[in-house]
Amino acid sequence: MNSIVNFFYLLSYLIIIATTVISALLLLRMVVSWMGLSPFGWLSYNLRRVTEPILRPLRGSFGGPVMRFDMIPLVMAIFVLATGFFIANIVNQLGIIIGRLITDPLSLRSVTAQLISLMVIAYTVLILLRILLPMLGIGYYNKFMRFTFSVTEPLLGPLRRRFVAGMFDFSPLVAILIVQIIGWILISAIS
C-alpha cells in the first residue's frame, strides 16, 4: 500500500517540477524579450523555439505580434503553473484513495466515500479536458470531446449564462469549485 501511495506522490511531485520548469522558461522568455537581446542569439532563439508551441494557441486571442510588450508568456506561465498544481493535486488524491481502498476494503462507508471522491475527480478532469483540448486543436468532431460535452454541459450550460465577463468564461472554474464543494460535503456526511 505504501509503495502505491509513494508512487502517486512521486508522480505528482514530478508534475509540479515539470510545470515549474515550463513556467520558468516562459517567464525567462518574457524577460529576455524585454531586455532587448538579439532575437538571433543562442538563448533567445532556443527559448522561442521551445516555448512557441505552448504560446501559439493564445497568439490570435491576445493581439498577436501587435502588442508592444509580449504579455502572453506571463499569462501562459500562470496558466501552466495553476493547471500543473491542479493536476498534481488530482494525482496525489487518486493515490491516497487507492491506498485507502487497499488498506480498508471491507468498510461500506469507506468504499462509498472513496467512490464519490473518485467520481468528483473524474468529473473535474472531464471539465478540465473540455477546457484544454480545444486549445490543443481537438474539436467537437472527436468522439471523446462529444462525450465530455454531453457529460459536462448539464452543469456548465446554466453556469455559462451567469459567469461570463467579456471574452473570459469563468463557468468551468465555478463548476469545478461547485463539484469539489458538493463532493466534500457528501464525503463528510458519509464518513
C-alpha positions in Angstrom: 0.0 0.0 0.0 2.7 2.4 1.0 4.5 1.9 -2.3 1.4 2.8 -4.3 0.9 6.0 -2.4 4.5 6.8 -2.7 4.4 6.2 -6.5 1.5 8.7 -6.9 3.2 11.2 -4.6 6.3 11.0 -6.7 4.3 11.3 -9.9 2.6 14.4 -8.5 5.9 15.8 -7.4 7.3 15.3 -10.9 4.3 17.1 -12.4 4.9 20.0 -10.2 8.6 20.1 -11.1 7.8 19.9 -14.9 5.2 22.7 -14.8 7.5 24.9 -12.7 10.3 24.4 -15.2 7.9 25.2 -18.1 6.6 28.3 -16.3 10.2 29.5 -15.6 11.1 29.1 -19.3 8.1 31.1 -20.3 9.0 33.9 -17.8 12.6 33.8 -18.9 11.4 34.2 -22.5 9.5 37.3 -21.4 12.4 38.8 -19.5 14.9 38.1 -22.4 12.4 39.8 -24.8 12.0 42.9 -22.6 15.8 43.2 -22.1 16.1 43.7 -25.9 18.6 41.0 -26.5 19.2 39.9 -30.1 16.4 37.6 -31.2 19.0 35.6 -33.1 21.3 34.9 -30.1 21.5 31.4 -28.8 19.4 32.0 -25.7 16.6 34.0 -27.4 16.4 31.7 -30.4 16.2 28.5 -28.3 13.7 29.9 -25.8 11.5 30.9 -28.7 11.9 27.5 -30.3 11.0 25.6 -27.1 8.2 27.8 -25.9 6.4 29.0 -29.1 4.3 25.7 -29.4 2.9 26.4 -26.0 2.1 30.1 -26.7 0.7 29.6 -30.2 -2.9 28.9 -29.1 -3.1 32.3 -27.4 -1.5 34.4 -30.1 -4.7 35.1 -32.0 -6.7 35.9 -29.0 -4.4 38.4 -27.4 -3.4 40.6 -30.4 -0.7 38.6 -32.0 2.5 40.4 -32.7 0.9 43.9 -32.5 1.4 44.5 -28.7 4.4 46.5 -27.6 5.2 44.2 -24.7 4.6 40.5 -25.2 2.5 39.5 -22.1 1.3 36.2 -23.5 4.3 34.3 -21.8 3.2 35.7 -18.4 -0.4 34.6 -19.0 0.6 31.2 -20.2 3.1 30.7 -17.3 0.4 31.4 -14.8 -2.0 29.1 -16.6 0.6 26.3 -16.9 1.5 26.6 -13.2 -2.1 26.6 -12.0 -3.0 23.7 -14.2 0.1 21.7 -13.2 -0.6 22.2 -9.5 -4.2 21.2 -10.0 -3.3 18.0 -11.9 -0.6 17.2 -9.3 -3.3 17.5 -6.6 -5.6 15.2 -8.5 -2.9 12.6 -9.0 -2.0 12.8 -5.3 -5.7 12.4 -4.2 -6.0 9.4 -6.5 -3.0 7.8 -4.9 -4.5 8.4 -1.4 -7.9 7.0 -2.5 -6.3 3.8 -3.9 -4.2 3.4 -0.8 -7.3 3.7 1.4 -9.2 1.2 -0.7 -6.4 -1.3 -0.4 -6.0 -1.0 3.4 -9.7 -0.9 4.3 -11.6 -2.7 1.5 -14.5 -4.1 3.6 -16.0 -0.9 5.1 -19.1 0.1 3.1 -18.8 3.7 4.2 -15.2 3.9 3.2 -15.9 2.4 -0.2 -18.8 4.7 -0.8 -16.8 7.7 0.2 -13.9 6.7 -2.0 -16.2 6.1 -4.9 -17.7 9.5 -4.5 -14.3 11.0 -4.3 -13.2 9.2 -7.5 -16.4 10.4 -9.3 -15.6 14.0 -8.2 -12.0 13.7 -9.5 -13.3 12.1 -12.8 -15.9 14.9 -13.3 -13.3 17.6 -12.5 -10.9 16.0 -15.0 -13.6 16.0 -17.7 -14.3 19.7 -17.1 -10.6 20.4 -17.3 -10.3 18.4 -20.6 -13.2 20.2 -22.1 -11.3 23.5 -21.5 -7.9 22.3 -22.6 -8.5 20.0 -25.6 -10.0 22.7 -27.9 -6.9 24.9 -27.1 -4.8 22.0 -28.5 -6.8 21.7 -31.7 -9.1 18.9 -30.8 -12.6 19.9 -31.8 -16.1 18.5 -31.2 -15.8 16.2 -34.2 -13.8 13.9 -31.9 -16.0 11.3 -30.1 -14.3 11.8 -26.8 -14.9 15.6 -27.0 -18.6 14.9 -27.7 -18.7 12.7 -24.7 -17.1 15.3 -22.5 -19.5 17.9 -23.8 -22.6 15.7 -23.2 -21.4 14.9 -19.6 -20.3 18.4 -18.5 -22.9 20.5 -20.4 -25.7 20.0 -17.8 -23.6 21.8 -15.2 -21.7 24.2 -17.5 -24.7 25.3 -19.6 -26.6 27.1 -16.8 -23.4 28.5 -15.3 -22.2 29.9 -18.7 -25.2 32.2 -18.7 -24.1 33.8 -15.4 -20.3 33.7 -15.2 -19.1 35.2 -18.4 -17.2 38.5 -18.3 -16.4 39.7 -21.8 -14.3 37.2 -23.5 -13.5 35.4 -20.3 -15.6 32.4 -19.4 -15.4 31.7 -15.6 -18.1 28.9 -15.7 -15.6 26.0 -15.8 -13.8 27.3 -12.7 -17.1 27.8 -10.9 -18.2 24.3 -11.9 -15.0 22.8 -10.6 -15.5 24.7 -7.3 -19.1 23.5 -7.1 -18.2 19.9 -7.8 -15.4 19.9 -5.2 -17.6 21.5 -2.5 -20.5 19.1 -3.1 -18.1 16.2 -3.1 -16.6 17.3 0.1 -20.0 17.7 1.8 -21.1 14.3 0.6 -17.9 12.6 1.7 -18.0 14.4 5.1 -21.6 13.2 5.6 -20.8 9.6 4.8 -17.6 9.3 6.8 
